[in-house]
Amino acid sequence: MASVDVIEEPFLLEGFLPYQLSVAANRISRLFARRYSREFGVSIAEWRVMAVVGRFGAITASAVCERTEMDKVKVSRAASGLLAAGLLEQAPDPADGRARLLRLSPRGEEVHRAIVARARRLAGELEGGLEPGELAALQGALARLSAHARRMDDAEGGGEAPAPPEP
């Protein structure tokens, strides 16, 4: 077992950076999820898949996983829901006969445009809670923190951590 430094101070979860990031991300995701679900009938995972497919035009589910940091099961479920709703289409990947390319259907393109407009408005509302200059500082800090975490993850062997159980 690895040795652990014993610290005399009490552990305050609310001051723990990973917890603070998780709480903020969860609150914002719930806000977006309510609006996306109510207005467009899509989940956050489905929206993330749509956003990536909308950006790249045609892309494999594996590439969606890489670009969203979502696990394969979550991407697969989201893509299946979007296919069933008629928002996505899939076709064989000519470069890899085993893979399928995902693309937005004509209806998916309409929904994508509407959600992007809504997402930009909601992001603007969130940004209104910051002082001038704080948004750029926050985005820079998050980019550096994410890159540092990726380097730490790579140094430990990278790969996917086991997914937590779904509630």
HELIX and SHEET records of a PDB file:
HELIX    1   1 LEU A   13  GLY A   15  5                                   3    
HELIX    2   2 LEU A   17  PHE A   40  1                                  24    
HELIX    3   3 ILE A   44  PHE A   56  1                                  13    
HELIX    4   4 ALA A   61  THR A   68  1                                   8    
HELIX    5   5 LYS A   72  ALA A   84  1                                  13    
HELIX    6   6 PRO A  106  GLU A  127  1                                  22    
HELIX    7   7 GLU A  134  ALA A  155  1                                  22    
SHEET    1   A 3 ILE A  59  THR A  60  0                                        
SHEET    2   A 3 ASP A  96  LEU A 104 -1                                        
SHEET    3   A 3 LEU A  88  ASP A  93 -1                                        
END                                                                             
